[in-house]
Amino acid sequence: MKVQRTFLDRIQQKDLSGLITAHLQEHYRLPPQAAKTLCEDYTLFQLFFHPENRPNGVVIYYAARVGEPAGKPLSQCEKVTVRLTMFEDADLQLFAQGGPKVVTMHVLKRIVSEAYAQHGALSQEDAAFLLRLSPRTVTRYKHEWAKQGVPLPFRGELTDMGPGLCHRNPVIEHFLQGYTITDIARRLHHSLENVEHYVHDFLRVSLLWQDGYDHAHICRLARLSRGKVRRIISLYERLEEDTFFAPALERVVALYRIDTRQYKKNTKTMKEQTL
C-alpha cells in the first residue's frame, strides 16, 4: 500500500535533517528509524560542540555522572558532557575587587555547581586540572567555602548533600548577575519551570525574611518546607555579605516588593470594580 505523504512531509524531507537521513539510508543501507536517530544525534553533537554555539569562556568537559560511587574506578564510571564557564565578564569586576584568589574561588564554585546542574560530578582533581591549581589548594578553597556555609558538590561529597542545594545556588547567582530566566535555563541545562520556581521561592522567602518574619511564619506564608526555607535564608545571608552580590540582591528584592504591592493593588481594584 502506497503511503500518502503530505505537503509538510515533502518539505521536511528537503531540509538539512531530511537530506542527512536520506544520505544515511542510501549510502549505509540503514533502516529509516536508525538513520533518523543517527541524524538527530549528529545534530545534537553539532549544537553542543560547535564553537559558534558556545559563548566565549565556556569549555566542554567530561565528568562522571552524578550517582557514580566515589570509590568506583573512573574508567568504569558513566560519563556526561558538561559545559563549564571558565571566564565571563563579571569575573573582571570580581578580580578588581578581590584579586586573583577571590576570583579563582568564585570560578571554582561556579564550575563545580554548573557540572552538578548538568548531572556531572567533578572531582577535586578535575578542578585542579581545569584551574591549574594543586589538589591541595583546591581542598583548601573547598574548606573555605564550607566555612561560609557553601558546600561544593564535588564527587566525593555529593552523598552528604541535600538534593536541591547546589541547583538553587548557581541559578540565583546567575539571576543576580542579570541573566534572564531563559538564559539561566540554557546555561545550566535546567527546565524553565524549575528555574522560575527557584527564583520565585528565593524572592518570596527573602522578602518575608527582610520583613522580620521567623522561619515558622515564612514556612506557612510561602508554603515551603522548613528545610527549604532554612537553606534559602542561609543563601540570602551569604549573598547579603558578599560585596559582589549584595547590591544586586538589594535591588531585585526591592523591585519584587514593588511588583508585589502593585499586584495586590490591582487585584483589590478589580474586586472593587466587580462589586
N, C-alpha and C positions, 0 to 999 in steps of 0.2 A: 504494500500500500504506500503510495507516494505521500510524503509529508508536505503539507501546505505551509510554506514559510510566509510570514507577514512582511510588510514593508520594513518594520523595525528590525526583524531578524536579518534581512538582507543588508540593511545599512550597518548593523553592528558587525557583520562579517567583513566589512571593509575598513574598520578601524584597526589600529596597531595590534590590539589584542587578538582580533579575528585573523589578521594576517599571520601572526606568530603561531596561533593554534593550527591554522591550515598548513603552515610550513612543517610543523612537527608531525602532523598526521601524514603528510605526503612523503616527506623525506626519511622519517624514522618509523613509519608504519605504527604509530601509536594510536590506541583507541581514542575516540573523541573526548571522553571524560578525562583520561590521563593527560592528553595534550592540553586540555583546558586548565587542569590543575597545575601542570608544569608551567604554563604561561602565567598563571596567577602568582606562582612562587617567584618567577623571574621578575614580574612587575613589582612585587613587594621588595625584592632584593634591590632593584634599581632605586626604588623610593627611599629605602633605608640607607643605602651605602653611597649613592651618587653624591659627589662633593657639592653640587648645586643645591641639593636638598638638605644640606646641613649648614647651620649658621657657623660663622667664624668662632673658633674656640671650642667647638664640640668635636669629640673624638668617639670612635667606635671601639668598644672593648668587650671581651668575652669573660663572663663571670659565672661562677657556679650558681645554679638555680637555688632560690630560697627553699629551704626544707632539706637540702642535702646535708647529712650529718657532718659535723666538723672533723671527725676522725676518719672519714671515708677518703681514700686516695683520690686526689684531684683528677687523675686520669680516668677514673670510673664515674665521676660526677656528671650529671646532666648540666649542660652549659646553656646560657641565654646570651643574646647580644644586647648590649645596653649602650645608650648614648650618654656621655658624661661631659658636662660643661667645665672644661679646664680653665676657661677665661671668658669673662664678659665685662662690659663697660663699667658696671658698678664696682668691679674689683679695683679699678684705678682710684676711685674715691676712698675705698677702704684702705688701700695701700698708703695713700696720702695721709689718712687719719691715724693709722696704727702701725704702719711699717710692714716689713716682709713677714714677720711671724703671724701677725693678726690675719693678713690676707691668706696665708698658707693654711692656717687653721680653718678659716672660713671655706676655702676651696675643698679641704679635706672633708669637712662635714657635708658640703654640697654634693660631692661626687658619690660618697657612700650612701647618702639619702636618695640620690637620683637612681643609683643602681637598685636599691631596695624597692623603690617605687615601680621599677620595671621588672620586678621579681628576680633580681640578681643580688648575690651576696658577695661583696668584695672582702677579701682577706686583708689583714694588715700588710702582708707582703705585696698584694696588688696595689694598695695605696702608696706604699713606699716606692714602688717602681714608677707609678704614674706621676708622683710628685717629686721624684728624685731625692727622696729622703732616706735616712737609715730607718730600719724597722724599729729601733729603739726610740727615735724621735716621734714616729707615728704613735707608738704606745704612750709616750709622754703626753702628746696632744690629746689622745683619746681620754686619758685620765683627767686632763684639764677640762675637757668638755663635760665629763661626768660630774666633776665638782660643781659645775654650773647647772646641773640638773638636765643635761642633754646627753643621753646615752647614744652613741653612734652604732648603727646597725651593721657592724662587721659580722662576718660569717660565724665566728666563734661565739658571739654574744646574742645572736638572734633568738635562741631558745629561751632567753631570760627576759625578752621584751614583750610589751603589750602589742596587740595586733594593729592598732591604728596610730600608734605613737609616731612612727617615722614617716607615715604618709602625710599626716597633717602638717608637720613642721616645714618641709620644703614647699608645700602648697601655700601656706600663709606667708612665708618669706618671699616667695615669688610675687604674691599678691601685693605685699607692701612695697615691692620694688616697681610696681606699676604695670605688671603684666596683666592682660585680660584673662578672664576665666577660660576662654578658648585657647589662648597661648599656653596657659599653665597645663591644661589637659593634654595639649600636643607635646609640650616639652617633657612632661613627667609620665606620659603614656597612661593617664587616668581617663575615666569617663567624665564627661561634662557634669553629669549628675553628682558624682562623688565630690568633684572639686567645689561645686556650688554648695553642697552640704557642709564641707569643711569650712569654707569661708563664712557661710551664714551662721553656723554654730559658733564659730570663733567671735564674730561680731556681736551676736546676742549675749554671749557669756561675758565678753569684755565690757559691754555697756552696763550690764547689771552689776558687775564687779566694781566698776567705776562709781556706780550709784550707791555703793555701800551694802549691797545685799550679801548675806553669808552663803556658804556652799549649799545648805539645805534649801533656802529660798530660791536660789538660782536653779537647782535641780527641778523644783516644782514649776517655776515660771517658764523655764526653757524646755522642760520635758526631756531632760537628758539624765543619764546615769550619774551617780556620784563620782565614779572613777573618771568618766569623760570630762565632767566639769572640773575636777581637780587637775587633770592634765592640761586642759585649755588655760586655766588660770596660771599654772606653772609656766606655760609657754608665754602667756601675756606678760608676766612679771619679768621673764628673762628678756623679752624683746623691749620692754619698757626701760630696762637698764642698759641696753645696747645702744651706744651712740649712733650707730649706723641705721638702726631700725626705728628708734624712738620717735623721731619727728614724723615719719610716715605713719606710725601706729597711732599717734595722737590725731593726725589729720583724718585718717579713714574712719576711726571710731566717731569723731566729731561729725563727719559727713553722714555716717549711718544714723546718728542721733537725730540729725535734722530730717533725714528721709523718714525715719520712724514717726516723728512728730507730724510731718506733713501728711503721711498716710493716715494717721489717726484723725487728723483734722478733716481730711477729705471724706473719710468714712463717716464721721459724725455729721458732716454737711449733707451727705447723700441720704442718711437716715432721716434727718430733719425734713428734707425735701419730699420724702415719700410719705410722711405723716400728714 
